[in-house]
């Protein structure tokens, strides 16, 4: 297994655990923003897009419009790279 795949798996596992812990939202949000360049650069667009949507939903439920916008921007970048322009505009 390559180092990049190990990072992806570890990141996914950490985020899955953190999403379930509302009291750790600050760490969850920070980790997602820190991981975004790696996940985008490596082309893990579909999987990362699903994580971003889950995080956007969490930010919305928390009433955190700034964090929701930051995550939505990154999800839009992923959708654009996938050529899903109409989905990016609607989300």
N, C-alpha and C positions, 0 to 999 in steps of 0.2 A: 504494500500500500504506500502510495506516495505521501510526502509531507503535506501537500496541498489537500489531499483527500482526508488526511487525519485532522487537519485544521477544520475543514468543513464539517466533519462528523462531530468533533468536539464542540464547535460553535453551535451546531444544531441542537445538540444535547443540552448545552448550557442554556440556550434560549428557551427551549421547551420547558425546562425546569423553572426558569425565572418567570416566564409568562404566568405560571400558576401561583406565583407569590406576589400579590399586589403591593405588599410593603417594600418590595425590592424594585419598584418601577424605575427609580432613578438609575440603578445599575443596569437594568434591562435595556432601557433607552440608550444609555451611554455605550453599552456593548454593541448594540445594533448599529449605531452610527460609526463606531470604530471598525466593525467588521465589513461594513458596506463596500469600501473600495476593494477589499480582497475578493469578496463574493462576486462583485461586478466584473472585476478584471479576469477572474477565473471562468466566468461564463456560467455560473450556477443560477441562471436567471429565473427559471421556473420555480425551483425550490426556494430561492431567496425571496422571490416575489410573494410566495405564500406566507413566509414568515413576516415580511413587511406588512402584508394585509392584516395579519393577526395582531401585529403591534399597533397598526393604525386603529384597529377596532378597540384595542385596550386604551390607547390614548383618548379616543373619542368617549369611551365610557368613563374615563377619569376626568373628563372635562378639561383636557390639556390641549387647547387649539394650537399652540406653538409647536409642541412635540408632534401632534397629528400632522401639521403642515410639513415639518422636517422629514418625517417618514414618508408622507405622500409624495414629496418631491423625489425622493430616492426610488420609490416604487414607479413613479412616472419615467424615470431614467431607464429602469429595467424594461418597462413595457415598450418604450421607444426603441431600445436596442433589439427587442424581439420583433419589431415592426408592427406592434399592436397599437397603432396610433389612435384609433377610435376608442379603444379601451382606456388608453392613457388620458384622453381628453375627458371621458366620462367619469373617471375616478377621482 
